[in-house]
Amino acid sequence: MEIIETKLKGVVVIKPRVFEDARGYFFESYNKKAFQNAGLNMEFVQDNQSLSQRGVLRGLHFQAPPFAQGKLVRVIKGSVFDVAVDIRKESPTYGQWFGAELTEANKWMMYIPEGFAHGFVTLENDTIFSYKCTNFYHKDSEDCLLWNDADIGINWNIEDPLLSEKDIQGKNLKGFVSPF
């Protein structure tokens, strides 16, 4: 497994070792000992999965403390452009974002710790997205930043995504009081 640090401290891209032969492939999508040896000491309590068509954008979501979640995300089928936004008040990278293309073919994963908003846009139909969470879902603690906030400036490479009502109503970074 290769761990790639990003410009956002704590957000990492994980490239698993993939073993391929004529039968197909095998890789460990999670191994607690290997993650701990790489300095990733988290415990997961919930797994989630979504199916989305091309052009669906989900995000930028987070849960406030004490129900904040770290997320280990990956694509099972299809592809996404996955994004983390730093919302830690004291961070030198507050309001900055990092994005990576996660695909069925590259099998990359991304770990987004607590203190970050997270979102993704699907690049193919029938994309299956999976993520492990370090805390349980808590509806009253969920919140959302606006996906197209100019102050964040994410280049999603999409003009008219399919959005939920919650994502349409996301908050702007300007005036946002971070709970982190």
N, C-alpha and C positions, 0 to 999 in steps of 0.2 A: 504494500500500500504506500502510495506517495501522498504526502500532505503538502499542499501549496498554500502558503500564507498569502493573504490579500492586503490591500491598503487599509482595510478596516480590521483593527486588532480584534482577534477572536473569530472572525469569519474565515473559514478555510474551505478550499476545494480538495476533495479526496478522490484520488485516482486508485481504484482497487487493482490488485493483480488479477488478471483474467486469464484463465487457462482454457484454450480453445483446441479442438481437434475435429475430426470428421463428424463426431456426434453432436457437436454444438459447443457450448461454453459452460464454465463454472466460475463463480467468484463469491467471496464472502462479502455480503453487503453490510454486515456488522459483526464485529468480534470484540467483545468488551476488553479483553486483555490487549489486543493489538491497538485499540483506540487509546487505552490508558498508557501504553508504552509510547504512543505518539503525543502524549500530553492532553488528550481529549478525555477528561474525567467527568462524564455525565452519566446520569441514569435515566433511561427512557421508561415511561409509564403508559404511553398510549401511541398507537399507530393509526394513521389516517390515510385514506386513498381517495383520489378523485378521478373522474373521467371527464374530459373536456374536448370540445371540438376546436378546430383551428380558429385563432383569433379571440379566444376567451382569455380575459385578463382577470386574475384574482389577486387582490391586494390593494394596498399595502397594509397588511394586518399585523397586530400584536396584541398581547394581553398584558395588562398592568400588574405590577406586584401587588400582592404576594402570589399571584397566579401566572406570572410571566413564564413563557415557554422558550426553551431552546429547541431548535428543529434540525434534524438530519434529513435532508430532502434528496430525492432521486426520481428519475423517470424509469418506469417499467416498460412502457411502450410509447413511441412517438418522440417528441422533443419539446423543450420549453426554453425560454430565456428567463432565468431565475435571478431575482434581485433582492439584496439586503440593503436597508437604509439605517445608518447609525442614528439612534435617538437617545443616546446617553448624554445628558446635559454637560458633563465635565469632560467629555471626550474631545480631543483635538480634531477628530473627523466628524463631529456632530453635523448631521444633515447631508453628509456625503453618501454616495451609493456605490455598490459594486455589483456587477452582473456577470453571469456565465451561462453559456449554453449547455444544458444538461440533456443528453439524448440516450435513447435506447442503445445506440451504437457505441457511444464513448463510455457509458456506464459510470460517468462521474457522479459524485455526490457533493453536496455543499452542507456545511454545518453553520447554522445561524444561531448564535447564543442569545440569551436574554438581553434586552436593551436594543434590539433591532426590529424594525418593521420589515415584513417579508411579503413578496409578491412574485407572480410569474405570469407570463403570457404563453399560450400554447402555439406552437409553430406547425402542428399537424393535426388532422382529424383523429379522433379516438385516442388522444394522448392520456395515458394513465400515469398519474403523479402520486408518489407515495412519500410519507414523512413520519418520522418517529418524533415524539414530543417528550420533553423533560417534565412537563406538568400536565395535569388534566385540563380539558376545556372548561372554561368558566364564563358563561354568557355575559354576566354583569361586568366582567373585567376586559372584554374585548373592545378594541378600538381600531381605527383605520385612518391612515393618511391618504390624501388624494393622489391617485396614481400618476396624474399628469401635472402635479404642482411644479410650476416654473422655477421655484426656489430650490427644488431638489434636482430637477433637470434630467430625469432619466430618459434615455433614448431607447424607447421600446421598439422602434421600427414598425409601428403599426398606427394607422390613422383613426380607425373607428372600431375599437375592440368591443366585444360583448361583455357587459358589466352587470353585476348585481346592483340592486338599489343601495345597499350598504356601501359598495365601492364608489358609486356615483356621489354619495354624500360624504366622502372622506374629508378629513381636515387638512387645511393648508399648514405647512411648516411654520410660516410666519404667524405668530400669535399662539402657536401650539405650546402648551405647558407639558413637557415630558415628565412621566412618572418615574423615569430612570435617572 
